[in-house]
Amino acid sequence: MEQVDVLVIGSGFGGSTAAALLAAEGSSVALVEAAAEWGGSAGKFQRKDFRFPVGATLGMGYERDGIHDKINRRLGIEIEKRPLHTVMNVAIADRVYPYYQNREQFLRMWDAKLPHAAPAIRSFYREVWHIAGLLRRHMVHFPVVPPATFQEAEALLKGFHPAVLRCIPLLQKPLGYVIQKHGLQHEEDFMHFLNGVLLDSMQTEADACSALLGCTALDIYHRGAWYIEGGLYRQIEALVQSCKSNGGTVKKGRRIVGIARSESGLWEAEDHKGGRWQAANVVLNTTAEDAASLLPAEDRAKLSGRLRRKAVAQFQWGAFTMYLALKDTLTEKTPLFHQFLVNPDKQAEAGNHFFVSISAAADSHRAPAGYRTVTVSTHINPDDWKDKTAYDQYAAAIKKAVLAKLETVFPGFTDEAVHMFTAGPLAWQHYTRRTGGKVGGFPQTPDNALYRAISHRSGITGLWLCGDNIFPGAGSIGASSSGVHCARSITGRQPV
Ligand SMILES: Cc1cc2nc3c(=O)[nH]c(=O)nc-3n(C[C@H](O)[C@H](O)[C@H](O)COP(=O)(O)OP(=O)(O)OC[C@H]3O[C@@H](n4cnc5c(N)ncnc54)[C@H](O)[C@@H]3O)c2cc1C
């Protein structure tokens, strides 16, 4: 039996961040990952000479004092990355809206595309970016709400400015409220644009998205968006390596099958190969639902009420993903990220709305010279995919719809493919151990967001949670923040 201070189960953004920071703070750490690759939803897989990021591809939080910048500086990690001046092209039917990182260039794009709505769009973004700026003053200190310790209260109060009180009336409001205030709710392409961006980042559209988190999401690309050479898995691998360099034990291909408290009060965990660990603290980088399933029934009942409720009752999206390796016929100027809404009159999911990420021409981490790899992802409702016939039909229909659209934008695209793989919710469940293949985190509605999110405190001493199901939720930035919260609570020190 291996004895450590902290056992971290899962190497997604949350777990690898917690493990690396804990090891750097001097804790003895074991990081155990079920899959053959690190990173979960932000991992990779390899086929012959090609590497495919499985899910997350677009890097954020690398600007000065952004979360990854802070963590990487603390750990001495250098990540090869390039800033994206055009974050992505958003195509609504055949109309293309470039998402510029530069705020003024972005506003000028709207002036030109929707001149009749330009003053309202400008005043909307002025308000959104102002609110996001107020929140950012807090976020850089990694606040948790509600705070449970003096240290957390201090983190919440740092960065306080009286102007932030202006945000309080928005706490329970959806972003749709702010949009209506500026009279933009009937501006169809603008709404499709916002909804697409929010669906990818907040897992819900404007009418349901928390106003405060929505403002943050609509600000974040303007703080900076990055292409990470190879993919975001390299960030994860750097965190794992940092954990190891600071004395941590890191093991892949070990699935923890159960954890329980021993009579000594320490946690004991066993993996599927019979390996055993004992630790004073366990950090679970799983979904809320899967966290509960690792515990004995008597401990499940002691988990916080919110965790128990949300673990079973909350909807989460699934993903259908496609991975292609192609002969490179694209120009240097082709943006690396695209979002497509094929038919604006239909639901923005299941092949009608999808995100495309293309490797840079010279990115040898992903493809040999003369080739590129492409990852395509679309939201699906995992409940629709439970029966085998429906599963196969949905998969075939999405693949056809995506390829048909890509063929119109990049003629010859399909003919140039040397590899093409797909993954539905069963594959996602298998490779990330997320039951039902539910990925991305809870939709960030006012009922799930901020002080209504699940805390990194499980309700049981020495058992902690991190990942995109946990406050502050959704996406790699939210997952990493919860990893920081775990490291801070366990060590009692501010690790970044
Ligand atoms: C298709 C797709 C595209 C996305 N694109 C982006 C993007 O471009 N940018 C962005 O910032 N975010 C993106 N996201 C969101 C982001 O990838 C995730 O929110 C984030 O990576 C989740 O991290 P996590 O900490 O919750 O861990 P997860 O990714 O869920 O990883 C958890 C890990 O724990 C392991 N594990 C679970 N149970 C056990 C066990 N019992 N024993 C051992 N190990 C276990 C799993 O194998 C897994 O590796 C995307 C997500 C998806 C699905």
The ligand as an SDF file (V2000), in Angstrom:
LIG
                    3D

 53 58  0  0  0  0  0  0  0  0999 V2000
  -15.5910   18.1340  -27.3610 C   0  0  0  0  0  0  0  0  0  0  0  0
  -15.1160   19.1240  -26.3280 C   0  0  0  0  0  0  0  0  0  0  0  0
  -14.4740   20.2780  -26.7320 C   0  0  0  0  0  0  0  0  0  0  0  0
  -14.0380   21.2010  -25.7710 C   0  0  0  0  0  0  0  0  0  0  0  0
  -13.3470   22.3130  -26.1870 N   0  0  0  0  0  0  0  0  0  0  0  0
  -12.8090   23.1350  -25.2680 C   0  0  0  0  0  0  0  0  0  0  0  0
  -11.9270   24.1800  -25.6740 C   0  0  0  0  0  0  0  0  0  0  0  0
  -11.6450   24.3460  -26.8750 O   0  0  0  0  0  0  0  0  0  0  0  0
  -11.3780   24.9660  -24.7040 N   0  0  0  0  0  0  0  0  0  0  0  0
  -11.6460   24.7690  -23.3800 C   0  0  0  0  0  0  0  0  0  0  0  0
  -11.1160   25.5060  -22.5450 O   0  0  0  0  0  0  0  0  0  0  0  0
  -12.4650   23.7680  -22.9650 N   0  0  0  0  0  0  0  0  0  0  0  0
  -13.0280   22.9440  -23.8760 C   0  0  0  0  0  0  0  0  0  0  0  0
  -13.8070   21.8940  -23.4730 N   0  0  0  0  0  0  0  0  0  0  0  0
  -14.0790   21.7080  -22.0400 C   0  0  0  0  0  0  0  0  0  0  0  0
  -12.8960   21.0850  -21.3100 C   0  0  0  0  0  0  0  0  0  0  0  0
  -12.2310   20.1570  -22.1090 O   0  0  0  0  0  0  0  0  0  0  0  0
  -13.3710   20.3510  -20.0610 C   0  0  0  0  0  0  0  0  0  0  0  0
  -14.3430   21.0940  -19.3740 O   0  0  0  0  0  0  0  0  0  0  0  0
  -12.2040   20.0860  -19.1130 C   0  0  0  0  0  0  0  0  0  0  0  0
  -11.0990   19.5570  -19.8320 O   0  0  0  0  0  0  0  0  0  0  0  0
  -12.6860   19.1080  -18.0550 C   0  0  0  0  0  0  0  0  0  0  0  0
  -11.6910   18.8900  -17.1040 O   0  0  0  0  0  0  0  0  0  0  0  0
  -12.0060   18.0980  -15.7900 P   0  0  0  0  0  0  0  0  0  0  0  0
  -11.0380   18.5680  -14.7620 O   0  0  0  0  0  0  0  0  0  0  0  0
  -13.4440   18.1600  -15.4530 O   0  0  0  0  0  0  0  0  0  0  0  0
  -11.5840   16.5890  -16.0840 O   0  0  0  0  0  0  0  0  0  0  0  0
  -12.0090   15.4980  -17.1880 P   0  0  0  0  0  0  0  0  0  0  0  0
  -11.6370   15.9890  -18.5130 O   0  0  0  0  0  0  0  0  0  0  0  0
  -13.3600   14.9760  -16.9290 O   0  0  0  0  0  0  0  0  0  0  0  0
  -10.9700   14.3540  -16.8140 O   0  0  0  0  0  0  0  0  0  0  0  0
  -11.1440   13.5500  -15.6920 C   0  0  0  0  0  0  0  0  0  0  0  0
  -10.1210   12.4390  -15.7320 C   0  0  0  0  0  0  0  0  0  0  0  0
  -10.3290   11.6170  -14.5930 O   0  0  0  0  0  0  0  0  0  0  0  0
  -10.1530   10.2750  -14.9760 C   0  0  0  0  0  0  0  0  0  0  0  0
  -10.9240    9.4350  -14.0470 N   0  0  0  0  0  0  0  0  0  0  0  0
  -12.2600    9.4730  -13.8160 C   0  0  0  0  0  0  0  0  0  0  0  0
  -12.6190    8.5100  -12.9450 N   0  0  0  0  0  0  0  0  0  0  0  0
  -11.4730    7.8860  -12.5950 C   0  0  0  0  0  0  0  0  0  0  0  0
  -11.1930    6.8130  -11.7240 C   0  0  0  0  0  0  0  0  0  0  0  0
  -12.1530    6.1820  -11.0480 N   0  0  0  0  0  0  0  0  0  0  0  0
   -9.9040    6.4150  -11.5780 N   0  0  0  0  0  0  0  0  0  0  0  0
   -8.8980    7.0570  -12.2540 C   0  0  0  0  0  0  0  0  0  0  0  0
   -9.1260    8.0730  -13.1080 N   0  0  0  0  0  0  0  0  0  0  0  0
  -10.3910    8.4730  -13.2800 C   0  0  0  0  0  0  0  0  0  0  0  0
  -10.6950   10.1950  -16.3890 C   0  0  0  0  0  0  0  0  0  0  0  0
  -10.1590    9.0930  -17.0800 O   0  0  0  0  0  0  0  0  0  0  0  0
  -10.2620   11.5410  -16.9620 C   0  0  0  0  0  0  0  0  0  0  0  0
   -9.0060   11.4530  -17.5960 O   0  0  0  0  0  0  0  0  0  0  0  0
  -14.2560   20.9600  -24.4010 C   0  0  0  0  0  0  0  0  0  0  0  0
  -14.9020   19.8030  -23.9930 C   0  0  0  0  0  0  0  0  0  0  0  0
  -15.3190   18.8820  -24.9400 C   0  0  0  0  0  0  0  0  0  0  0  0
  -15.9930   17.6200  -24.4840 C   0  0  0  0  0  0  0  0  0  0  0  0
  1  2  1  0
  2  3  1  0
  2 52  2  0
  3  4  2  0
  4  5  1  0
  4 50  1  0
  5  6  2  0
  6  7  1  0
  6 13  1  0
  7  8  2  0
  7  9  1  0
  9 10  1  0
 10 11  2  0
 10 12  1  0
 12 13  2  0
 13 14  1  0
 14 15  1  0
 14 50  1  0
 15 16  1  0
 16 17  1  0
 16 18  1  0
 18 19  1  0
 18 20  1  0
 20 21  1  0
 20 22  1  0
 22 23  1  0
 23 24  1  0
 24 25  2  0
 24 26  1  0
 24 27  1  0
 27 28  1  0
 28 29  2  0
 28 30  1  0
 28 31  1  0
 31 32  1  0
 32 33  1  0
 33 34  1  0
 33 48  1  0
 34 35  1  0
 35 36  1  0
 35 46  1  0
 36 37  1  0
 36 45  1  0
 37 38  2  0
 38 39  1  0
 39 40  1  0
 39 45  2  0
 40 41  1  0
 40 42  2  0
 42 43  1  0
 43 44  2  0
 44 45  1  0
 46 47  1  0
 46 48  1  0
 48 49  1  0
 50 51  2  0
 51 52  1  0
 52 53  1  0
M  END
$$$$
